[in-house]
Amino acid sequence: MTVSLLELPVLVAAIGAFIIAGVFYGFSTFIMQALARVPVAEGIRAMQSINVAVITPLFLGVFMGTALLLLVLAVAAALHLGRPGAPYVILGAICYVFGCFVLTMGRNVPLNDALARVDPESEQGMALWARYLRDWTWWNHVRTFASFVAAVVLTYAWAVS
């Protein structure tokens, strides 16, 4: 059996995508619902705090590191399309990089930035919170699904390589 040098990095990328999918899944299935049940100002303050607390080397290392690793793996796979698993590495990379990373930067982060600027006690804060809960959670569902699909596809790519 010949072991490809890309097998371990593909497995690492799959694990990273699964971890991120799990974090997002928690927000989609219960965290946002819990925040919607508390008084508006408390929900806003809690989410503002979460959005600051998440900026850690550990979270960003997995979130951004998985995207960067997948960009490299997609290029390597494109250069070796005849190898087993290569098309799945490319598909997994597309799912994660665009469906998770780019989507986060283009949709969820701007919503987080708007929430950071609002006074939780203000009328503007109350109006923003209702839209934030709906829009942020919708985009979170999408990136959860994309991350999970990427993880599954990458696991398959690893298994057949």
C-alpha positions, 0 to 999 in steps of 0.5 A: 500500500502506498501512502500519499503525502496528502492523506494526513492533511486531508484527514486534518482538514476533515476534522477541522471542518467537523469541529467548525460544523459542530460549533455552528450546529450548537448555535443553530440548534440551541444557543440562538434560541436561548438568546432569543428567550431572554430580554432583548438587552441581555441577549444582545449583551450575551451575543456581543460578549460571545463575538469578542470571546470567540476571537481566540487563537484556538478557534481562529486556528481551526476556522481559518487554518482549515480554510487555508489548508483546504486552499493548498490541498485543492491546488495539490488535488487539481494538479493530481486529478487522476489520483483517487480522492482528488475531485473530492478534496476539491469539492470539500474545499469549495464547500468549506472555503465558500460555504463556510469561510467566505459566507462567514466573512460576508454575512455573519461578521458584518451582522456581528459588527453591526451588533457590536456598535449598538446600545443594547438598551436602545430602540435601535438595539431592539430593532436590530436584534430581531433582524439579527436573530433571524438573519444571523441564524439563517446564514449560520444554518447555511454555513453549518450545512456547508461545513458538515458537507465539506467534512463528510466529502473530505472524509470520503476523499481520505478514505479512498486515497 
